[in-house]
């Protein structure tokens, strides 16, 4: 199929965070959902795309629907995004597109694709399953922009990155793939504090770098960089050694069940009960508790249980991740035969995103970012692995001259991986197992 070939050639992956190769994800289905919910607090890149590239988004949605024979296309977004919705509706009318816009409440994690599917359709993806089991495919709004550009022959060499927090000018940065955190921060006016820590992604599910990081290049799935005080709760919790977290779970968990009652996967009907996982850590020899530990395989790692729910300040998410790793290593699979039963109290247990922002001491930062700064650094460090899947194999060597868009990392089309392209013109100065470094020609 021509569109799928174009998507592979352009190196398109999911831009919302997970980074699944789009040429493997797009298949004929009944419903295409465009995820425009901007899941994490403080991020604004997808909203910027919706406001400024509505024509390309609508054209891309039409193209995907026509190419794959999809009967229904829905954009799922937050009702409060009034400007973005107006831009999309205007283009839908102009292009006479069969695209719906579904306006939803603002809560976390609305951008989780399984939560978004439930909000739009009232259906729950089977435990351990993927959306296509319901005849649904979900793509992020920025991914859709890249799909449209791929159809025009343009590979993914740049992406929009929200740079927010303790910076002089919080903004969206139009950055080449492989840009460094230092260059991104400089593009946003520099750090306002001498001592800070970084989050690559959003505050709830992003990767944390206490004290900062060097030698990192941002990839195609990296949509955010947060500069935050090092004493913020998200860093202090993550800094605790896992041995200490396990001891806390054994000695301090009061089995109040709040982590379960507010778990978004539990509320849509999955047998995901973090309090049972915590109990399995505390009393590992109990047969009932061992069975309960299997729930961890359904954890989406959203962080609600540890950053919002637990009154004891424990880390159910880290326990879920620990148990999930052990179960997968032993070959244990989730129980996919259980029919999901949605919680009747779900409507009252959804957590407004504004409450999260205040709980994490992030209320001083805005996600209403309108300015976009273009970044053209002297050097990029382009990852060979972007999101889910296998890394590409470098097909350039040190000393090679490259132009923007040249393929520098290769995978076969049937692989779960993506092609990697040069994002600046220049000379390859280093190639290792993780990165290809390019320095701009002087």
C-alpha positions, 0 to 999 in steps of 0.5 A, a space after each residue: 500500500 502506497 501510504 504505508 510505504 510512504 510512512 515507513 520511508 519517512 520514519 514515522 513513529 507514534 509521537 505521543 510517547 510510546 513511539 510504536 512504528 506507525 507503518 506497523 500500527 495503521 491497518 484497516 479498521 472500523 474507527 480511527 481515533 485521533 488522540 488530541 488530548 495532550 495527556 500530561 500536565 504542562 505539555 502544549 506541543 499537540 495543542 500547538 499543532 492543532 492550532 497551526 496545522 489544522 489543514 494538514 491534520 484534516 487532510 491527513 485524516 481523510 487520506 488515512 481513512 480513504 487509504 485504509 477504508 476506515 468508515 469513521 474518524 473521531 478526534 478526541 480532545 479536551 472541551 477546554 481547548 476551544 481555539 484548537 477545536 475551532 481551528 479543526 472544525 473550520 478545516 473540517 467544514 472547508 474540506 468537507 471531511 467526514 471527521 468528528 470532534 469529540 469534546 471531553 472533560 479534562 482529567 488525567 490520564 485522558 490521553 491514555 489510549 484505552 481511557 480515550 477509547 472508553 470515553 468516546 465509545 463506552 467500550 473497554 479494550 480487553 485486558 492485555 489486548 490492543 485497540 484493534 481487538 475492538 476494530 479501533 486504531 488510535 494515533 496521536 495528533 502529531 503523528 497524524 501531521 507526520 503521516 500527512 508530511 510523509 505522503 508529501 515525501 517529507 521524512 521525520 527530521 524535526 519535532 515540536 518539544 514543549 520546554 516548560 518549568 524553570 526557564 526564562 521563556 516557556 515555549 514550544 521549540 521546533 527542534 531537529 531530532 537529536 537536539 540536546 537538553 542544553 540547546 532546548 533549554 537555551 532556546 527557551 530562555 535558559 534556566 532560571 535557577 542554578 540547581 535543577 532536575 529534568 524530566 524528558 516527557 511529562 511530569 507523571 510518566 516522563 523519564 527523570 534526570 535528577 541533577 540534569 543530564 549530558 550526552 542525551 539527544 532527543 528522539 522522535 517520541 520526545 515531546 517535552 522537557 521540564 526544568 524543575 526544582 530538584 526537591 519536587 515530589 516527583 524526584 524525591 519519590 523516584 530517588 528512594 532505593 528500590 529496596 527501601 520502597 519494598 520495605 515501606 510496602 511491607 511495613 507501612 501499606 494500610 490496605 486502604 484500597 485508594 490506589 485501586 479505587 482511583 486506578 484508571 485501568 481498574 475504573 474501565 473494567 480491568 482487574 488491575 488492583 494495586 493494593 493487591 500487588 502491594 499485599 503480595 509484596 508484604 506477604 509473598 508466600 500467600 497463594 491468594 496474594 501471589 495470584 493478586 500480583 498478576 494484576 501488575 501486568 495490566 499497569 499502564 504506569 500512569 502514576 496516579 497511585 503513587 503521586 496522588 492516591 496513597 495517603 502513606 506516601 508509598 509507591 505502588 507504581 514502582 511495586 507494579 513495575 517491579 512485579 511486572 518485570 518479575 512476572 514477564 521474566 517467568 513467562 506469566 501472562 495476564 488473564 485475558 478471559 475476564 470480561 471487563 466490568 466498568 466501575 459505576 463510580 468512575 465518573 466521580 473518581 476521575 481526577 481533574 488535571 488541575 488537581 494533579 498540577 496543584 498536588 505536584 507543586 506545579 501550579 506556578 507553570 502554565 501550559 497555555 504556550 503560544 510561542 514557538 522558537 525554531 532551534 538550529 543547533 551546531 550539533 545533534 546526537 540522533 538516537 538509533 532507537 526511537 520508542 518501541 521496537 528494535 534500534 536501526 542499524 547505522 548506515 553511515 560512518 564517521 566522516 560521512 557528509 550528510 544532508 537533511 533527510 538522508 537515511 542514516 539508520 536502517 531497518 527492514 520494513 517488516 521490522 518493528 522499528 523505523 528508519 532514521 534520517 539526518 536532521 541537520 546538514 553536516 559531517 558525522 563525527 561519531 557513531 556508536 551503539 546508541 547514537 549518530 552524532 552530526 556536526 553542522 558544516 561550518 
